[in-house]
Amino acid sequence: MKHTLLKTYCTLFCLLSSFLLFAIPPGDDSDTGDLESADAPAAPINGKLFVLAIAGILFAYYTFKKLREKQAA
C-alpha cells in the first residue's frame, strides 16, 4: 500500500507539473499586448496525425487480441 501511494503521488506530480509548464503563456513584445500575432507560424500537426492514427490502430488491435486470448482461456 505504501509503495502504491508513493507511485500515485509521483505520477500525479509529474503529470501536474507538465501542465504547469504549458500553462504559462509566452511573453509578447508587441504594443497591443495581444498574445497572437499575424506572423506566427502555424502549428504543424498534419504530419503527426498519420502517426497518431497508426498508433491508435495498433493499440486497438493489441487490445482486441488480448481480449480474445482472455476469452479463449
N, C-alpha and C positions, 0 to 999 in steps of 0.2 A: 504494500500500500504506500509506503514511504517513497519508494522509487517511482511509482506511478504518478504520485502527486508532484514530485520533482520534475519528471519528464513533462507533465502537463504545464507546469509553471514555465519551464524553459521554452516550450513550444509556443505558448501564448506570448511570452516576452519577445521572442524573435518575430512572430507574426505582427504584433502590435508595433514594434519598433520599426519594422519596414514600412508600415502605414505612415508613421510619423515622418519618415524620410521624404515621402512623396506629398505630404500634406502641406509643407511649407512652399508657397509659390516663389518662383524666382523673382529677383528684383527687376525693375524696369527703368530705363534711362530716358524715356520719353517725357514730354512736358504734360501730356494728358493724364498720366498715371494709370492708363489702361494697360492691362497685362497682355492683351492681344495686339499684335502689330500686323501690318499689311505685308511685310516682307518675311514673316516667319515661315519656315519650310513646313510642308505638310508631313504628318506622321506616316512613315512607310509601313503600313500594316498589310498591304495586299500580298506581299511575299510571305508573310508569316501565316496567313490564313490557310494556305495549302499545307503547310507543315502541321498546323493545328488540326485540320481535317483528317490527315493521315493518322495522327496520334489518337484522335477520337475513334476512328475505325478500328485501329489496333487494340485500343482499350476495350471496346465493345466486344470484339472477337475473343479476347482473353477472358473477359467476364463470362460470356456465354459458354466458352469451353470449360471453364472451371465449374459452372453451374451444371452442365451436362455430366461431367465426371462425378460430381457430388450426388446427382440423382441416380446415376448408374450404380453407384456403390451401395 
